[in-house]
Amino acid sequence: STQSTGRFIKKQQYKRVQDMRSKINFSFLLFILVNNIYLKIHAKEILSQNEADLLAAQRKEWIDHLGTNDWRTTYKQLKLMVQPYLYQHEREQITSSTSLLEKITTEKTDKSDDQQTLTLIEDHVSQSHSNVEFDSVSKSEASDYNVVPTEDTRSVITTNQASPVDLPPPSMSVLDAAVILGDLFSGVQLVGPGYTDHFAIDEAKAMDYYNLASTPRAYNRLAFLHLHPHKKSIPNAEISIPKALVYYEYAARGGDVEAQIILGYRHLFGHNVVKSCNIAVEYYSSAASQIVKTAKETIIKFSSDYVRLSEELSKGRDRVSEEIDIVQFYKYSADTGDVDAQVTMGLFYLQGGQGVPADPVKSFHYFSSAVSKGDVSAMANLGYLYANGLGTPQDNQTAIKLFRQASEKGNPHALALLGEFYLKGIGVSSEPNPHEAYNYFMKAAEQNHPEALFHLGNLYFDGNGVKKDYLQALMYYQRAASVGHLESLYKMGLMNKLGLGATRNCINAVKLLKKVVERGYSLPIAREAYGYYRIGNEDTSLLFYQRAADLGLEIAQSNAALLEEQRSNYPAALYFYKGAAEQDNPEAHLKLGDFHYYGLGTPVNFDRAAKYYLSASELRNPQATFNLGYMHQHGIGLPKDLYLAKRYYDRALEHSAEAYLPVSIGLIGLDIQFYYEGLPPTLLGLDWDTVGIVCLSLLLIVVVTIRQRFFV
């Protein structure tokens, strides 16, 4: 009895020790992973709008200077601001880890039972000590950039200096500087091609800067690095989805738009999180509300800025030279006095696109030249420049004069802009006049002007000058959205979410809000990616496509997958193709079928290949349909069925006339197989002319192959 009691007590003691050890392990890992994220975010100072604008202006100035030949001066300034705090931050991490180690050591009752936990913490402490290297721009860190540093660029902090104890809390400027430095070394958000000439990617340093900043934007960057580690920078780095999700969650709580979009997309499709439309719509609506407030473009821009690299490769890179030729043609015509060309060049420089950067001064020049020749469209656009102070000092009276001249000739843009002046009571009346604004908007809406349609929707939604009517508001928003108006899409999403003017529908709301964030946030990132691709910088292009792909942009997922496939990084390509396939891209379904058929990045699996081919075939992809015919013909992954193979071959030809030759070859082979298997050979609907053409084509291919191999 005594022995039984003793054994029972020992078991209970052992269980308590085990429980304590698991709690210590969990607490320590949580300490390392989260690192007081939530508290840090809410400890940040709440800025006024004026302070936020000043910080944004300062950030832009730093980034602009980093893209010039005088980048060293700005880089030194940022390092001098951040380095003392970086040193202090590392010392605090070491102190916290050491304190935790001492606490656990003093509270331990049995060292041997908890040796694994102690070893883990000791490794962390020693690793933290080894990471303290702060002679930031000395010759020992010349690998940061491809120039030899001078003595005056050395930081004020070195490894031999004591930890500063009298530093004030870091200002938002210091935290902004830390994030910019992290961006430079991570390559996550470069602003110009010149950066890669100065800074080699070093994710370890980037993470140091991001951890110091501990802002929502920094957490977003850390999440990205955990999802897409740079193998050249950290060879043993591994993807960590749990850590990425933790960082994205806290970045989203801090108001980071990109993190909110990513979590919305993941909850919509259930990627490593709970699949929930209700959660997704909250993330998307929060992000979309910020995007529509800051979006500079309200109408969809030139679609040629968003291209599929698969189409680009099939056509070659002549597309770039074609665009340059088009712009050069318009520019030459405009400079020689062609009015239509002047208006076109004015729009190019106003909006940017077709390889032309936005330049309001040049836009003003071309519109002014066209106005002098009486062009009505140019009058409205020149008035817009005067009203907004773009390329010229703001002058509302001149703008109104130009709008009236153009509106008398029925120009919808001028009518809509005049309506805005009456709606706001600027320059045309002493107070807002929604009734007069309504009249102008209606005239412009008759010509399907998107801004006018949007404002009419607002008038009916708010009951401003007209009777409140949600159905009418939704109708005008739909008309505006159909021609690409961004904020109308947002209003439609909210109305579907809240059940205003329509039945509450979460799926429709998410689809609409997803379009808003793609148009206002994700597509510009894809445009930057394509810009880098055009100049041959595929490494940076891939980084940008990865960012846009994480946001759920299908075209970016397809392009990132293609770039990864070209690098033979098949697991990464498979990951991005799966995302694109979820959004009904037939090419992605085809690629997934190919990957499983040939065992690229995944074991060979003919059954799964057939399923992906079937999905692509249902989306009218001729190659996938042909593949299904081939698999049925030979019994690969599908039951052998020659008649069903014939049906798929015929369907491939229905999907694309370009499939004529391969389908014809397949049908001839199928007919031969019919003959040898004792089935009636009917040539399966082919006439003898087709058979002859196919045979001659095959003979020509054989002759050319022999000639190239043996006689060249």
C-alpha positions in Angstrom: 0.0 0.0 0.0 2.8 2.4 0.9 4.7 1.5 -2.3 1.5 2.0 -4.3 1.0 5.4 -2.7 4.7 6.3 -3.4 4.4 5.3 -7.0 1.2 7.3 -7.3 2.9 10.4 -5.8 5.9 10.0 -8.1 3.6 9.8 -11.1 1.8 12.9 -10.1 5.1 14.8 -9.5 6.3 13.6 -12.9 3.1 14.7 -14.5 3.4 18.2 -12.9 7.0 18.4 -14.1 6.0 17.4 -17.6 3.2 20.0 -17.6 5.6 22.7 -16.3 8.0 21.8 -19.1 5.4 22.0 -21.8 4.2 25.3 -20.4 7.7 26.6 -20.4 8.3 25.5 -23.9 5.1 27.0 -25.1 5.7 30.3 -23.3 9.2 30.6 -24.6 8.2 29.8 -28.2 5.3 32.3 -28.0 7.8 34.8 -26.6 10.1 34.3 -29.5 7.3 34.3 -32.1 5.1 37.1 -31.1 7.6 39.3 -29.3 5.0 41.6 -27.7 3.6 42.4 -31.2 0.1 43.4 -30.0 1.4 45.7 -27.2 3.9 47.3 -29.6 1.3 48.2 -32.1 -1.0 49.8 -29.6 1.8 51.6 -27.9 2.5 53.6 -31.1 1.6 57.2 -31.0 -1.7 58.2 -32.6 -0.8 60.8 -35.2 -2.9 63.7 -36.4 -3.6 63.9 -40.2 -1.1 66.7 -40.5 1.6 64.7 -38.8 0.8 61.7 -40.9 1.1 63.8 -44.1 4.4 65.2 -43.0 5.7 61.7 -42.3 4.5 60.5 -45.7 6.2 63.4 -47.4 9.5 62.7 -45.6 9.3 59.0 -46.5 8.8 59.9 -50.1 11.8 62.3 -50.0 14.0 59.6 -48.6 12.9 57.1 -51.2 13.4 59.6 -54.0 16.9 60.4 -52.9 17.8 56.8 -52.6 17.1 56.5 -56.3 19.6 59.2 -57.2 23.4 59.3 -57.5 23.5 60.9 -54.1 22.0 57.8 -52.4 25.0 57.3 -50.1 24.1 60.5 -48.1 20.5 59.5 -47.5 21.6 55.9 -46.7 24.0 57.3 -44.1 21.3 59.5 -42.6 18.9 56.6 -42.2 21.6 54.4 -40.6 22.6 57.1 -38.2 19.0 57.5 -37.1 18.2 53.9 -36.7 21.5 52.3 -35.5 21.5 53.3 -31.8 17.9 51.9 -31.5 18.9 48.8 -33.3 21.7 48.2 -30.9 19.5 48.9 -27.9 16.8 46.6 -29.4 19.3 43.7 -29.7 20.5 44.3 -26.1 16.9 44.2 -24.8 16.3 40.9 -26.6 19.5 39.5 -25.0 18.5 40.8 -21.6 15.0 39.4 -21.9 16.3 36.0 -23.0 18.9 35.9 -20.3 16.4 36.9 -17.6 14.1 34.1 -18.8 16.9 31.6 -18.6 17.9 32.7 -15.1 14.3 32.6 -13.9 13.8 29.0 -15.2 17.1 27.9 -13.9 16.4 29.2 -10.3 12.8 27.7 -10.3 13.9 24.3 -11.6 13.7 21.3 -9.3 15.2 18.7 -11.5 17.7 19.8 -14.2 17.8 16.6 -16.1 14.1 16.6 -16.7 14.1 20.0 -18.3 17.4 20.0 -20.1 15.8 20.3 -23.6 14.1 23.6 -22.7 17.3 25.0 -21.2 19.3 24.0 -24.3 16.8 25.7 -26.5 17.0 29.0 -24.5 20.7 28.9 -24.2 21.0 28.5 -28.0 18.7 31.5 -28.5 20.8 33.6 -26.1 24.1 32.7 -27.8 22.6 33.4 -31.2 21.3 36.8 -30.0 24.8 37.7 -28.8 26.4 36.6 -32.0 24.1 38.8 -34.0 25.2 42.1 -32.4 27.3 43.7 -35.2 26.8 47.4 -35.6 29.8 48.8 -37.4 27.1 49.4 -40.1 28.9 51.0 -43.0 32.4 50.0 -42.3 34.7 48.0 -44.6 33.5 44.8 -42.9 30.1 45.4 -44.5 31.2 46.5 -47.9 29.1 43.6 -49.3 26.0 45.7 -48.5 26.6 47.6 -51.7 29.0 47.5 -54.6 31.1 50.5 -53.7 34.0 51.0 -51.2 32.7 53.0 -48.2 34.6 56.0 -47.0 35.6 56.9 -43.4 32.9 59.6 -43.0 30.1 57.1 -43.6 30.8 55.1 -40.5 28.0 54.8 -37.9 28.3 56.4 -34.5 27.7 53.0 -32.9 30.3 50.2 -33.0 30.4 46.8 -31.5 32.7 48.0 -28.6 30.4 50.7 -27.4 28.1 50.2 -24.4 24.4 50.0 -24.8 22.9 53.5 -24.7 20.7 53.9 -21.6 19.4 57.5 -22.2 17.8 57.1 -25.6 14.3 58.5 -25.9 11.6 56.3 -27.4 12.0 56.1 -31.2 9.9 58.5 -33.1 7.8 57.5 -36.0 10.5 58.9 -38.3 13.0 56.5 -36.9 10.6 53.6 -37.3 9.9 54.7 -40.9 13.6 54.8 -41.6 14.0 51.3 -40.1 11.3 49.9 -42.5 12.9 51.6 -45.5 16.3 50.1 -44.6 14.6 46.7 -44.2 13.0 47.2 -47.7 16.4 47.9 -49.2 17.9 44.7 -47.9 14.9 42.5 -48.5 14.0 43.7 -52.0 10.4 43.4 -51.0 9.5 46.9 -52.2 12.1 48.5 -54.4 11.2 51.8 -56.0 13.6 51.9 -58.9 15.9 49.5 -60.8 19.0 51.4 -59.4 18.6 49.9 -56.0 19.7 46.4 -57.0 23.0 48.0 -58.2 23.8 49.2 -54.6 22.3 46.7 -52.2 22.6 43.0 -52.1 19.6 41.1 -50.6 20.3 40.2 -47.0 17.2 39.0 -45.3 18.9 38.6 -41.9 19.6 42.4 -41.8 16.2 43.1 -43.2 14.5 41.2 -40.4 16.6 43.1 -37.8 15.3 46.4 -39.1 11.7 45.2 -39.4 11.8 43.8 -35.8 13.1 47.1 -34.6 10.3 49.0 -36.3 7.5 46.7 -35.1 5.0 48.7 -37.1 2.1 47.1 -39.1 4.0 47.6 -42.3 7.1 46.0 -40.8 5.1 43.0 -39.7 3.7 42.7 -43.2 7.2 42.5 -44.6 8.3 39.9 -42.0 5.3 37.8 -42.9 6.3 38.0 -46.6 9.9 36.9 -45.8 8.6 33.9 -43.9 6.4 32.9 -46.8 9.0 33.5 -49.5 12.5 33.2 -48.0 15.4 34.2 -50.3 17.5 31.0 -50.6 20.6 32.9 -51.8 20.6 35.1 -48.8 19.7 32.4 -46.2 20.4 29.0 -47.8 18.7 27.0 -45.0 15.7 29.2 -44.7 12.4 27.4 -44.6 8.8 28.5 -45.3 6.9 29.1 -42.1 3.2 29.6 -42.8 2.2 29.8 -39.0 4.7 32.6 -38.4 3.6 34.4 -41.5 -0.1 34.2 -40.4 0.8 35.6 -37.0 2.6 38.6 -38.5 -0.2 39.2 -41.0 -2.8 39.1 -38.3 -1.1 41.8 -36.2 -0.3 43.9 -39.3 -4.0 43.8 -40.3 -5.0 44.8 -36.8 -2.7 47.7 -37.0 -4.4 48.8 -40.2 -2.0 47.5 -42.9 -4.0 47.3 -46.1 -1.9 44.6 -47.7 -2.2 42.3 -44.7 -6.0 42.8 -44.6 -6.2 41.9 -48.3 -4.1 38.8 -47.8 -6.1 37.6 -44.9 -9.4 38.3 -46.7 -8.2 36.2 -49.6 -7.0 33.4 -47.4 -10.3 33.2 -45.5 -12.2 33.4 -48.8 -10.5 30.2 -50.1 -9.6 28.6 -46.7 -5.8 28.7 -47.2 -4.4 27.6 -43.8 -7.2 29.4 -42.0 -10.9 29.0 -41.5 -12.9 29.3 -44.7 -15.4 32.0 -44.0 -17.1 34.5 -46.3 -18.2 36.6 -43.3 -14.6 37.0 -42.1 -13.3 37.6 -45.6 -15.8 40.3 -46.3 -14.8 42.2 -43.1 -11.1 42.2 -44.1 -11.9 43.2 -47.7 -14.3 46.0 -46.7 -11.7 47.4 -44.3 -9.0 47.4 -46.9 -11.3 48.7 -49.7 -12.4 51.7 -47.5 -8.8 52.8 -47.2 -8.0 52.2 -50.9 -10.9 54.3 -52.2 -9.9 57.2 -50.0 -6.3 57.3 -51.3 -6.8 56.0 -54.9 -5.4 58.4 -57.4 -7.1 56.6 -60.3 -10.9 56.1 -60.3 -11.1 54.6 -63.8 -9.4 51.5 -65.1 -6.2 52.4 -67.0 -4.7 51.0 -70.1 -5.2 47.3 -70.0 -1.9 46.7 -71.8 -0.1 47.5 -68.5 -1.4 44.2 -67.1 -0.2 41.3 -69.3 0.1 37.6 -69.0 3.7 36.6 -69.4 2.6 33.3 -71.2 1.1 35.5 -73.9 4.2 37.7 -73.9 6.5 34.7 -74.4 4.3 33.3 -77.2 4.5 36.7 -79.0 8.1 37.5 -78.1 9.2 40.7 -76.5 8.4 42.7 -79.7 5.4 44.0 -77.8 7.6 46.5 -75.9 9.1 47.9 -79.2 5.6 48.0 -80.6 4.3 50.1 -77.7 7.4 52.4 -78.0 6.7 52.8 -81.8 3.0 53.7 -81.1 3.9 56.3 -78.5 6.7 57.7 -80.8 4.2 57.9 -83.7 1.7 59.8 -81.6 4.4 62.1 -80.2 5.7 62.9 -83.7 2.2 63.6 -85.0 1.4 65.8 -81.9 4.6 67.8 -82.3 3.8 68.4 -86.0 0.4 69.8 -85.1 -2.1 66.9 -85.3 -4.9 67.8 -82.8 -6.0 64.2 -82.1 -2.4 63.1 -81.4 -2.0 66.1 -79.0 -5.1 65.0 -77.0 -3.8 61.4 -77.0 -0.4 62.5 -75.7 -2.0 64.7 -73.2 -4.0 61.7 -71.8 -0.8 59.5 -71.8 1.0 62.1 -69.7 -2.0 62.8 -67.5 -2.7 59.1 -66.6 0.6 57.4 -67.3 0.6 54.1 -69.2 1.9 52.5 -72.4 5.4 52.9 -71.0 4.8 56.7 -70.6 5.3 58.0 -67.0 2.7 60.5 -65.7 3.9 64.1 -66.3 1.3 66.8 -65.7 3.5 69.6 -67.1 3.8 67.8 -70.5 0.1 67.0 -70.3 -0.7 70.6 -69.8 1.4 71.5 -72.8 -0.3 69.1 -75.2 -3.8 70.0 -74.0 -3.1 73.7 -74.3 -1.9 73.2 -77.9 -5.1 71.3 -78.7 -7.3 73.9 -77.0 -5.8 76.7 -79.1 -7.2 74.8 -82.1 -10.6 74.4 -80.6 -10.7 70.8 -79.5 -13.6 70.2 -77.1 -12.1 67.2 -75.3 -8.9 69.1 -74.7 -10.9 72.0 -73.1 -12.4 69.6 -70.6 -9.1 68.0 -69.7 -7.3 71.3 -69.5 -10.0 72.6 -67.2 -9.4 69.5 -65.1 -5.7 70.3 -64.8 -6.5 73.9 -63.7 -9.1 72.7 -61.2 -6.6 70.3 -59.6 -3.4 72.4 -59.9 -1.7 69.7 -62.1 1.1 71.1 -64.2 -0.1 74.6 -63.6 -1.2 76.8 -60.6 -4.8 76.0 -59.5 -7.3 78.4 -61.0 -11.0 77.5 -60.5 -12.3 80.4 -62.6 -10.3 79.4 -65.7 -11.3 75.8 -65.1 -15.0 76.8 -65.0 -14.7 78.9 -68.1 -13.2 76.0 -70.0 -15.9 73.6 -68.7 -18.7 75.9 -69.8 -17.2 76.2 -73.3 -16.9 72.4 -73.6 -20.3 71.7 -72.0 -22.1 73.9 -74.5 -20.8 71.5 -77.1 -22.1 68.5 -75.2 -18.8 67.2 -73.8 -19.7 64.7 -71.0 -16.5 65.2 -69.0 -17.0 68.9 -68.8 -20.7 68.4 -67.8 -19.7 66.0 -65.0 -17.0 68.4 -63.7 -19.4 71.4 -63.7 -21.8 69.2 -61.8 -19.1 68.6 -59.2 -18.5 72.4 -58.8 -22.3 72.9 -58.2 -22.4 70.0 -55.8 -19.6 71.5 -53.7 -20.6 75.1 -54.2 -17.2 76.2 -55.5 -16.8 79.1 -57.9 -20.4 78.8 -59.4 -22.6 79.4 -56.4 -22.3 80.7 -52.8 -23.5 77.3 -51.4 -23.9 73.7 -52.7 -26.6 73.3 -55.2 -27.4 69.6 -55.6 -30.5 70.3 -57.8 -28.3 72.1 -60.5 -25.6 69.5 -60.0 -28.2 66.8 -60.7 -29.1 68.4 -64.0 -25.5 68.4 -65.2 -24.9 64.8 -64.0 -28.0 63.6 -65.9 -26.8 65.2 -69.1 -23.4 63.6 -68.7 -24.9 60.2 -67.7 -26.8 60.1 -71.0 -23.4 59.6 -72.5 -22.5 57.0 -69.9 -19.9 59.1 -68.1 -18.7 57.1 -65.1 -18.1 60.0 -62.7 -21.6 61.4 -63.4 -23.2 58.0 -62.9 -21.4 57.7 -59.6 -22.5 61.1 -58.4 -26.1 60.3 -59.3 -25.8 57.1 -57.3 -24.6 59.2 -54.3 -27.4 61.7 -54.6 -30.0 58.9 -54.5 -28.1 57.0 -51.8 -27.9 60.1 -49.5 -31.2 61.7 -50.6 -29.4 64.8 -51.5 -31.5 67.0 -53.8 -33.7 63.9 -54.7 -35.7 61.4 -52.7 -33.6 58.7 -51.1 -33.9 55.6 -53.2 -31.4 52.7 -52.7 -32.6 50.8 -55.8 -31.9 53.9 -58.0 -28.6 54.4 -56.3 -27.6 50.8 -56.9 -28.6 51.0 -60.6 -26.4 54.1 -61.2 -23.5 52.5 -59.3 -23.9 49.4 -61.5 -23.7 51.5 -64.6 -20.6 53.3 -63.4 -18.9 50.1 -62.3 -19.6 48.5 -65.7 -17.2 51.1 -67.2 -14.6 50.6 -64.5 -15.4 53.1 -61.8 -13.6 52.1 -58.6 -15.6 53.7 -55.9 -18.9 52.5 -57.5 -17.7 49.0 -57.1 -17.0 49.7 -53.4 -20.4 51.2 -52.9 -22.0 48.1 -54.6 -20.0 45.8 -52.3 -21.2 47.6 -49.2 -24.8 47.6 -50.3 -24.7 43.8 -51.0 -23.0 43.4 -47.6 -25.6 45.4 -45.7 -28.6 44.5 -47.8 -29.3 48.0 -49.0 -31.2 48.1 -52.4 -30.4 44.4 -52.8 -30.7 41.2 -50.8 -27.9 40.7 -48.4 -25.4 38.5 -50.2 -21.9 37.9 -48.7 -20.5 36.1 -51.8 -21.5 39.0 -54.2 -20.1 41.5 -51.7 -16.8 39.8 -51.4 -16.5 39.5 -55.2 -17.1 43.2 -55.6 -14.8 44.3 -52.8 -12.1 41.9 -54.1 -12.3 43.8 -57.5 -11.8 47.1 -55.6 -8.7 46.0 -53.8 -7.3 44.4 -57.0 -8.0 47.5 -59.0 -6.8 50.0 -56.4 -3.9 48.0 -54.8 -2.9 44.7 -56.4 -2.8 45.6 -60.1 -0.4 48.5 -59.6 2.0 46.1 -57.9 1.7 43.8 -60.9 2.3 46.7 -63.2 5.6 47.4 -61.4 6.5 43.7 -61.7 5.9 43.9 -65.5 8.0 47.1 -65.7 11.0 45.2 -64.2 10.3 42.2 -66.5 10.4 44.5 -69.5 13.9 45.8 -68.6 15.2 42.3 -68.0 15.3 42.3 -64.2 13.4 39.1 -63.6 14.5 38.7 -59.9 12.8 41.9 -58.8 9.9 41.2 -61.2 9.4 37.9 -59.4 9.4 39.5 -56.0 6.7 41.9 -57.1 4.6 39.2 -58.7 4.9 37.1 -55.5 3.5 40.1 -53.5 0.6 40.6 -55.9 0.0 36.8 -55.9 -0.3 36.7 -52.1 -2.9 39.4 -52.4 -5.0 36.9 -54.5 -4.5 38.6 -57.9 -4.9 35.8 -60.4 -2.8 37.3 -63.2 0.1 37.7 -60.8 -0.2 34.1 -59.6 0.0 32.9 -63.2 3.0 35.1 -63.9 4.8 34.2 -60.7 4.2 30.5 -61.5 5.6 30.9 -65.0 8.8 32.6 -63.7 9.3 30.0 -61.1 8.7 27.2 -63.7 11.4 28.8 -65.9 13.8 28.5 -63.0 12.9 24.9 -62.5 11.5 25.7 -59.0 8.5 23.4 -59.6 7.2 23.3 -56.0 6.8 27.1 -56.0 5.3 27.1 -59.5 2.9 24.4 -58.3 1.8 26.6 -55.4 1.1 29.6 -57.6 -0.6 27.6 -60.3 -3.0 26.1 -57.6 -4.0 29.7 -56.6 -4.7 30.7 -60.2 -6.6 27.5 -60.8 -8.9 28.2 -57.9 -9.9 31.4 -59.7 -10.8 29.4 -62.9 -7.7 30.1 -65.0 -7.8 27.3 -67.6 -4.1 27.6 -68.3 -3.3 27.0 -64.6 -5.5 23.8 -64.6 -3.6 22.6 -67.7 -0.3 23.3 -66.0 -1.3 21.4 -62.9 -2.3 18.5 -65.0 1.1 18.6 -66.8 2.9 18.8 -63.4 1.1 15.7 -62.1 1.5 13.8 -65.5 5.2 14.3 -65.7 6.0 14.4 -62.0 7.2 18.0 -61.8 7.4 19.2 -58.1 5.1 16.4 -57.2 4.9 12.6 -57.7 3.5 11.3 -60.9 -0.3 10.9 -60.6 -2.2 10.2 -63.8 -5.6 10.2 -62.0 -5.0 13.8 -60.6 -3.6 14.9 -64.0 -6.8 13.7 -65.7 -8.9 15.6 -63.1 -7.0 18.8 -63.8 -7.2 18.3 -67.6 -11.0 17.8 -67.2 -11.4 21.0 -65.3 -9.4 22.9 -68.0 -11.4 21.2 -70.7 -14.6 22.4 -69.1 -13.1 25.9 -69.3 -12.6 25.3 -73.1 -8.9 24.8 -73.1 -8.1 22.9 -76.4 -4.8 21.4 -75.2 -6.3 19.9 -72.1 -9.2 18.5 -74.2 -6.7 16.9 -76.6 -4.8 15.4 -73.6 -8.0 13.8 -72.4 -8.5 12.2 -75.8 -4.9 10.9 -75.8 -5.3 9.5 -72.2 -8.6 7.7 -73.2 -6.9 6.4 -76.4 -4.0 4.8 -74.5 -5.8 4.1 -71.2 -3.5 6.4 -69.1 -5.2 7.5 -65.9 -8.6 7.0 -67.6 -10.4 3.9 -68.9 -9.3 3.0 -72.5 -12.2 4.1 -74.8 -11.4 4.9 -78.4 -14.8 6.3 -79.1 -14.6 8.7 -76.1 -11.1 9.6 -77.3 -12.6 10.5 -80.7 -15.1 12.7 -79.0 -12.4 14.7 -77.1 -10.3 15.1 -80.2 -13.3 16.6 -82.0 -14.1 18.8 -79.1 -10.5 20.1 -79.0 -11.0 21.2 -82.6 -14.2 23.0 -81.6 -12.4 24.9 -78.9 -9.7 26.2 -81.2 -9.1 26.0 -85.0 -5.4 26.1 -84.3 -5.7 22.5 -83.0 -6.4 21.3 -86.5 -3.0 19.7 -87.3 -2.4 17.9 -83.9 -6.1 16.7 -83.9 -5.8 15.4 -87.4 -2.6 13.5 -86.5 -4.3 12.1 -83.4 -7.3 11.0 -85.4 -5.1 9.2 -88.0 -3.3 7.4 -85.2 -6.7 6.5 -83.6 -8.0 5.1 -86.9 -4.9 2.9 -87.2 -5.5 1.7 -83.7 -9.1 0.9 -84.6 -7.8 -1.2 -87.5 -5.4 -3.2 -85.4 -7.9 -3.8 -82.7 -10.4 -5.2 -85.2 -12.8 -2.2 -85.1 -14.3 -0.8 -88.3 -11.8 1.8 -89.7 -13.9 4.7 -90.9 -11.1 7.3 -90.9 -13.2 8.9 -88.2 -14.7 11.5 -90.4 -11.5 12.6 -92.1 -11.4 13.0 -95.9 -8.5 11.8 -98.0 -7.3 15.4 -98.7 -6.8 15.9 -94.9 -5.0 12.5 -94.7 -2.7 13.5 -97.5 -1.9 16.9 -96.0 -1.1 15.3 -92.6 1.1 12.7 -94.2 3.0 15.2 -96.3 3.5 17.4 -93.2 4.9 14.5 -91.2 7.2 13.6 -94.1 8.4 17.2 -94.3 9.1 17.2 -90.5 11.2 14.0 -90.8 13.2 15.4 -93.8 13.9 18.7 -92.0 15.0 16.8 -88.8 17.3 14.5 -90.7 18.8 17.4 -92.7 19.5 19.4 -89.5 21.0 16.5 -87.7 23.2 15.0 -90.4 23.9 17.6 -93.0 24.2 20.9 -91.1 
